[in-house]
């Protein structure tokens, strides 16, 4: 079973089951990527994410597997939202449990960095001016 998901639903960290899966973890790291109202000097009104879902889930699952083998962690999870997102919405959440904080932090960082680099998710920024731009490396 994969712990990497694509959704069109609002991501609410409180609704993600985050109970310590094995009760042996002493650290939980969470990263949330949130839509901000400006980028590169432009006022942003919203973002639109699109993806090749089958490939995104496959690559995201590989990244989770790599994190589990590369770091001393017990559990990893990532969900990325697609569709139209407003300023303040959560676009992506990464959750990692580990015995200690160092591996938890490192694995969480590894997962989000790899998702942004490797997963086929594209981001379009929509601006106050009415214009829009597709961004590179936008997962």
N, C-alpha and C positions, 0 to 999 in steps of 0.2 A: 504494500500500500504506500502510495506517495504522500509526502507531507508538503508538497508544493501545489498550490491551487491558483486558479484564475477565477475571478468572480466579477459580476456586474453589480452585485449588491454592496451596500455600504459596509465598510470594514469597521467593526466595533470591537476594540480589544477586550472589552468586558464580556463579549459574547464568545470569544475564542476560549476553548477549554484550555486553561493554563495550569491546571493542577499538576503538581510535581508528579511526573509519570511513574517514577520508581521510588520516590522518597529517599533516594540516595544523593540527589543533587543538592548542593549547597548554594548554587548560583543560578539565577535566571536573568538573561539579558534580552531586552526587547528594543527593537528599532522600529520606528514608525516614520515613513516618508509622508510628509504633509504638503498639500498644494499651497504655495505661497502666492502673494499678490504682486510680486515683481520678479523679473529675471533679466539680467543684462541690460538694465536701465529701462525696461519696458513694463508698463502696468498690465498685469495679467488678470483676466476676469475668470478664466476657467481653463481646464486642460481636457484634452480628449486622448485617451489611450486606446490603441488598437493592437491586436496581436494575432499571430498564427498560433491558435490555442493548443493544438495537438503537439506541435513542436515545442511551444513554450513550456508545457507541462513536462514533456520528456526531458528537456534541457534543465529545467528547474529541479526536477527530481534527481538528475545526475549531480547537480551542485549540492543538494542536501546530502546525498550519499558521499560525496567527496569531503564535505565538512565533517560528517560522522567518522570517516576514516582518518582524516588529517589531524583532527583535534580530539582531545580527551573529553568528549561531550556525550551526554546520555540521550538527547532528544533535540531535534531541530524541525522548524515549521516555517513556511513562508506562504503568504497569500498576496497576490497583486490584483488590483482592481483595473478593469477596463471600462470604456464608455466615457461619458461626460462627467467630470468632477469639478466641483466648485472650490473656491478658495477655502481653506480650512479642512477639506476632506482628506482622509487618509488614503493614499494611493497604494502603499505597500507596508506590510508588517512582517518582521522577522522575529522569531522567538527561539531562544536556545537555552537548554538546561545543561548544566555541567556540575561536576563535583566542586570546582573552584572557579572564581571569577575570571581569571586570566584566560583560560580556554573558552569560557562562555563569551567574553568580549571579543576575542580573536575570531571565533567561529561566526559570531553574528556579523562582524565586519566583513569577513570573507564571503559570506552568503550574499549580502546586499551588493558588494562590489562585483561579484561574479554575475549576479542577476542583471545588473545594469550593463555589463559588458557582453554577456552571452545569450541572454534570453530574448527571442524575437518579439519585443514589445516596443511600439512606436508612440511617441508623445507629440501632440500638437498643442502649442500654446495659443490661446485666443486672447487678444489684447483689447483694452479699452478703446483703442482707435478703430476697432472693427477688423483689423488685419489679423493674420495668424501665421505661424511658422511651425513646420515640423522640425524637431530637434534631433541631433545625433546622440547616440548612446543614452537613450531616454528611458530605459527600463526602470 
